[in-house]
């Protein structure tokens, strides 16, 4: 491929695309750079397949060297399986480009994105999306692109006008109420992925409009690049045998397909009924003509085509959905909370045959998840996992590591609730949510979102507002379109899109859009938001009828966590030499104590008593004791010159023998014994912070200054006196110094033998 480069305007920044310099054996390759973020995209076309789907794979490869990092593990330094973030980035790219490939094209296509360098400001996912668009556009692979992709932010300052941010930096997006990635052709939207802090629908519509302006510039630049170095596209043709089979089914088996539609209403995937019809048509055609080239795969494809065509016709012409519902009607909803006895919070949300069981587990801050990437390490204290095992589809299958679909659905539910999770100062817990999807028939990710909201409320997590989610589908032709609220699996497969929206009664918290057509218009998107808001408010009403507010108290099985702040200069006292003090607190109380560099201390335990005991201990260790304060302490040690008394947990002071009694005390054991409770007064705090105590009060305290025998000097005073060296010790030092000087002048004496 001809070597060239092209500069694109990406929201005011220059995105450079280099063509043909690297990976020259790939079908096409693009090296993209924005700032110091560099991404390599390769596209390779394989041979034709007889699969009934388009075998496109997108791999997003993160390398730690991109950020100048080495893997933290002591044993494994090579990058392992893709991180969840890498899988999610690959899914966003896949969903942006897949709808634009011709349906007849079945050649295998593999796209690999390798992140080579990151600067911490320009996100590599947007760079990769635009580079992928350019790489496919200049290749010979048939594609109805190119597309442009841009991230949109929204900042609403108090007392000033709101501002939309196109292609914000990483630091800017942290201040934004919106994080939206939009992929578009010149006139339509192909993909949306967004997280938001309860942003109103009209703001989202405006953000998509502004993204269109930026993406038009990107598309135009890529089209110019195609004119310069683009290869001629492969031609695609429809399979004539498939077309013939479709005609046979439409003519002779239409009623059978109608019956199949009714049987598939309550299933997300095909079952025995589908297999029976395939066998019937195949056997009939073989009986009529033994030389026919028809095979069962062709029959299956033809049945699906006819079935989807009939469903779409009923919706567009008769406004009749497969399950008989109205266009905006939601399936029956059933919810329960607190159904698992020993978990910290649980809820079951069912909408039609889609059923999600969500469970909340609370933990101490040290249980947060650390994520290692090229940009550095970050921590997550709120985690959402989604599990959809084969039985949820009524099928058998592999059980093991989570699929890309499960990771994507979990991330969507997590994003939907992230904006309403309380801050760590308000609720100092690590929160893990798991959605066990027990049955799937359309929009299980949104059912997980609803069930997780209820589970959080059942667990006593003070969320800002309840969140609900809904999926809107669409069926269209050249003249009109119909929106379908709460689509089932059959409507998803036969329709044009799956537009998921989650939010509160105030605004949207998450969006995910999958389309099967070349894109959505601005008018369609506006109508979709209106339909989703109406459905969301209806679902929220039913959810709150089960549990109107968050429970006031946590589960008795949840850990008890308290936070306090201590002066930074007191951290050393709390930890102690070699961690001795803090380890003693943990082992004695049974609570867990974590200290941060800023002086914040988190105490967690299984019961309130142990937590409170540890908190009192920490407070006592780090509080300032004043002269004149009185305490009832316990005698811990007795020495010849006095006794050490614990006045606060972990804090001791010394009572000198001269301050135990107004009379002469020869042995402290005559006055006190270990374990005895005594009343003491803080008499002095010396320059080193040591506490000197007294057992004398009132008029007796005045006699402390009077000498009362040989023990009138306290121990601390003796410590401060200069030590007198023994004469023999001084003579030894003089001899050693003389020997050293001789060795330095003449060298050490050599042995005689």
MOSUL-V872419 format. One record per residue. RES is the residue in one small letter. SS is DSSP state (A for helix, B for strand, O for the rest). PSI is psi as a letter, one per 30 degrees, with the letter a starting at -180 (* if undefined). Layout:
res->[RES | RES]
ss->[SS | SS]
psi->[PSI | PSI]
//
This chain:
res->[x | x | x | x | x | x | x | x | x | x | x | x | x | x | x | x | x | x | x | x | x | x | x | x | x | x | x | x | x | x | x | x | x | x | x | x | x | x | x | x | x | x | x | x | x | x | x | x | x | x | x | x | x | x | x | x | x | x | x | x | x | x | x | x | x | x | x | x | x | x | x | x | x | x | x | x | x | x | x | x | x | x | x | x | x | x | x | x | x | x | x | x | x | x | x | x | x | x | x | x | x | x | x | x | x | x | x | x | x | x | x | x | x | x | x | x | x | x | x | x | x | x | x | x | x | x | x | x | x | x | x | x | x | x | x | x | x | x | x | x | x | x | x | x | x | x | x | x | x | x | x | x | x | x | x | x | x | x | x | x | x | x | x | x | x | x | x | x | x | x | x | x | x | x | x | x | x | x | x | x | x | x | x | x | x | x | x | x | x | x | x | x | x | x | x | x | x | x | x | x | x | x | x | x | x | x | x | x | x | x | x | x | x | x | x | x | x | x | x | x | x | x | x | x | x | x | x | x | x | x | x | x | x | x | x | x | x | x | x | x | x | x | x | x | x | x | x | x | x | x | x | x | x | x | x | x | x | x | x | x | x | x | x | x | x | x | x | x | x | x | x | x | x | x | x | x | x | x | x | x | x | x | x | x | x | x | x | x | x | x | x | x | x | x | x | x | x | x | x | x | x | x | x | x | x | x | x | x | x | x | x | x | x | x | x | x | x | x | x | x | x | x | x | x | x | x | x | x | x | x | x | x | x | x | x | x | x | x | x | x | x | x | x | x | x | x | x | x | x | x | x | x | x | x | x | x | x | x | x | x | x | x | x | x | x | x | x | x | x | x | x | x | x | x | x | x | x | x | x | x | x | x | x | x | x | x | x | x | x | x | x | x | x | x | x | x | x | x | x | x | x | x | x | x | x | x | x | x | x | x | x | x | x | x | x | x | x | x | x | x | x | x | x | x | x | x | x | x | x | x | x | x | x | x | x | x | x | x | x | x | x | x | x | x | x | x | x | x | x | x | x | x | x | x | x | x | x | x | x | x | x | x | x | x | x | x | x | x | x | x | x | x | x | x | x | x | x | x | x | x | x | x | x | x | x | x | x | x | x | x | x | x | x | x | x | x | x | x | x | x | x | x | x | x | x | x | x | x | x | x | x | x | x | x | x | x | x | x | x | x | x | x | x | x | x | x | x | x | x | x | x | x | x | x | x | x | x | x | x | x | x | x | x | x | x | x | x | x | x | x | x | x | x | x | x | x | x | x | x | x | x | x | x | x | x | x | x | x | x | x | x | x | x | x | x | x | x | x | x | x | x | x | x | x | x | x | x | x | x | x | x | x | x | x | x | x | x | x | x | x | x | x | x | x | x | x | x | x | x | x | x | x | x | x | x | x | x | x | x | x | x | x | x | x | x | x | x | x | x | x | x | x | x | x | x | x | x | x | x | x | x | x | x | x | x | x | x | x | x | x | x | x | x | x | x | x | x | x | x | x | x | x | x | x | x | x | x | x | x | x | x | x | x | x | x | x | x | x | x | x | x | x | x | x | x | x | x | x | x | x | x | x | x | x | x | x | x | x | x | x | x | x | x | x | x | x | x | x | x | x | x | x | x | x | x | x | x | x | x | x | x | x | x | x | x | x | x | x | x | x | x | x | x | x | x | x | x | x | x | x | x | x | x | x | x | x | x | x | x | x | x | x | x]
ss->[O | O | O | B | B | B | B | B | B | B | O | O | B | B | B | B | B | B | B | O | O | O | O | O | O | O | O | B | B | B | B | B | B | B | O | O | B | B | B | B | B | B | B | B | B | B | B | B | O | O | O | O | O | O | O | B | B | B | B | B | B | B | O | A | A | A | A | O | O | O | O | O | O | O | O | O | O | O | O | O | O | O | O | A | A | A | A | A | A | A | A | A | A | A | A | A | A | A | A | A | O | O | O | O | O | O | B | B | B | B | B | B | B | B | B | B | B | O | O | O | O | O | O | A | A | A | A | A | A | A | A | A | A | A | A | A | A | A | O | O | O | O | O | O | O | O | O | B | B | B | B | B | B | B | B | O | O | O | O | O | O | O | B | B | B | B | O | O | O | A | A | A | A | O | O | O | O | B | B | B | B | B | B | B | O | O | O | O | B | B | B | B | B | B | B | B | B | B | B | O | A | A | A | A | A | A | A | A | A | A | A | A | A | A | A | A | A | A | A | A | A | A | A | A | A | A | A | A | A | O | O | O | O | O | O | O | O | O | O | A | A | A | A | A | A | A | A | A | A | A | A | A | O | A | A | A | A | A | A | A | A | A | A | A | O | O | O | O | O | O | O | A | A | A | A | A | A | A | A | A | A | A | A | A | A | A | A | A | O | O | O | O | O | O | O | A | A | A | A | A | A | A | A | A | A | A | A | A | A | A | A | A | A | A | A | A | A | A | O | O | O | O | O | O | O | O | O | O | O | O | O | O | B | B | B | B | B | O | O | O | O | O | O | O | B | B | B | B | B | B | B | O | O | B | B | B | B | B | B | B | B | B | B | O | A | A | A | O | B | B | B | B | B | O | O | B | B | B | B | B | O | B | B | B | B | B | B | O | O | A | A | A | A | O | O | O | O | O | O | O | O | O | O | A | A | A | A | A | A | A | A | A | A | A | A | A | A | A | O | O | O | O | O | O | O | O | O | O | O | B | B | B | B | B | B | B | B | B | B | O | O | O | O | A | A | A | A | A | A | A | A | A | A | A | A | A | A | A | A | O | O | O | O | O | O | O | O | B | B | B | B | B | B | B | B | B | O | O | O | O | B | B | B | B | B | O | O | O | A | A | A | A | A | A | O | O | B | B | B | B | B | B | B | O | O | O | O | B | B | B | B | B | B | B | B | O | O | O | O | B | O | A | A | A | A | A | A | A | A | A | A | A | A | A | A | A | A | A | A | A | A | A | A | A | O | O | O | O | O | O | O | O | O | O | O | O | O | O | O | B | B | B | B | B | B | O | O | A | A | A | A | A | A | A | A | O | A | A | A | A | A | A | A | A | A | A | A | A | A | O | O | B | B | B | B | O | O | O | O | B | B | B | B | B | B | O | O | A | A | A | A | A | A | A | A | A | A | A | A | A | A | A | O | O | O | O | O | O | O | B | B | B | B | B | B | B | B | B | B | O | O | B | B | B | B | B | B | B | O | O | B | B | B | B | B | B | A | A | A | O | O | O | O | O | O | O | O | A | A | A | O | O | O | O | O | O | B | B | B | B | B | B | B | B | B | O | O | O | O | O | B | B | B | B | O | O | O | A | A | A | A | A | A | A | A | O | O | O | O | O | O | O | O | O | A | A | A | A | A | A | O | O | O | O | O | O | A | A | A | A | A | A | A | A | A | A | A | A | A | A | A | A | A | A | A | A | O | O | O | O | O | O | O]
psi->[k | k | k | l | l | k | k | k | j | i | h | f | l | j | j | k | k | k | k | g | e | l | h | f | f | l | e | l | k | k | j | k | k | j | b | g | k | k | k | k | k | k | k | k | k | a | l | l | l | g | l | g | l | j | i | k | k | k | k | j | j | k | k | f | f | f | g | h | l | k | k | f | k | f | e | k | f | k | k | b | l | k | l | e | e | e | e | e | e | e | e | e | e | e | f | e | f | e | f | g | k | k | f | f | j | g | k | k | k | k | k | k | k | j | j | e | k | k | g | f | e | j | k | f | e | e | e | e | e | e | e | e | e | e | e | e | e | f | l | f | k | k | k | h | a | l | l | l | k | k | k | k | l | j | k | j | k | k | g | l | k | l | k | k | k | k | h | l | l | e | e | e | f | f | f | k | f | k | j | k | k | k | k | l | a | f | f | l | k | e | k | k | k | k | k | l | i | h | k | l | e | e | e | e | e | e | e | e | e | e | e | e | e | e | f | e | e | e | e | e | e | e | e | e | e | e | e | e | g | k | l | k | k | k | k | k | k | k | j | e | e | e | e | e | e | e | e | e | e | e | e | f | g | e | e | e | e | e | e | e | e | e | f | f | e | g | k | f | l | l | a | e | e | e | e | e | e | e | e | e | e | e | e | e | e | e | e | e | j | f | g | k | g | k | l | e | e | e | e | e | e | e | e | e | e | e | e | e | e | e | e | e | e | e | e | e | e | f | h | j | l | e | g | f | l | l | e | g | k | k | l | k | k | k | k | k | l | h | f | k | e | f | l | f | k | l | k | k | k | k | j | b | g | k | k | k | j | k | k | k | k | k | l | l | f | f | g | l | k | k | k | k | l | f | f | a | k | l | k | k | f | k | k | k | k | k | k | j | l | e | f | f | f | h | l | l | a | k | k | b | k | k | l | e | e | e | e | e | e | e | e | e | e | e | e | e | f | e | f | f | k | l | l | e | e | e | j | h | l | k | k | k | k | k | j | j | j | f | k | k | i | k | h | f | e | e | e | e | e | e | e | e | e | e | e | e | e | e | f | g | k | i | l | e | l | k | k | l | l | l | k | k | l | k | k | l | a | f | e | l | l | k | k | j | k | i | k | l | e | e | e | e | e | f | a | f | l | j | j | k | k | k | a | a | f | e | a | k | f | k | k | k | k | k | l | g | l | f | l | k | l | e | e | e | e | e | e | e | e | e | e | e | e | e | e | e | e | e | e | e | e | e | e | f | f | e | j | e | l | k | k | e | k | l | k | f | f | k | l | k | k | l | k | l | k | l | k | e | f | f | e | e | e | e | e | l | k | g | g | e | e | e | e | e | e | e | e | e | f | g | l | k | k | k | k | l | f | g | g | k | k | k | k | l | l | f | l | e | e | e | e | e | e | e | e | e | e | e | e | e | e | f | l | k | k | l | k | f | k | k | l | j | l | k | k | e | k | k | l | f | f | a | k | k | k | j | f | l | j | g | k | l | l | k | j | l | f | f | g | f | l | f | l | k | j | e | k | f | f | f | e | l | l | k | f | k | k | l | k | l | k | j | e | k | j | a | f | g | g | k | k | k | l | k | g | k | l | b | e | e | f | f | f | e | f | k | k | h | a | f | g | f | k | l | e | e | e | e | e | f | k | k | k | k | k | k | e | e | e | e | e | e | e | e | e | e | e | e | e | e | e | e | e | e | e | f | l | k | k | k | k | f | *]
//
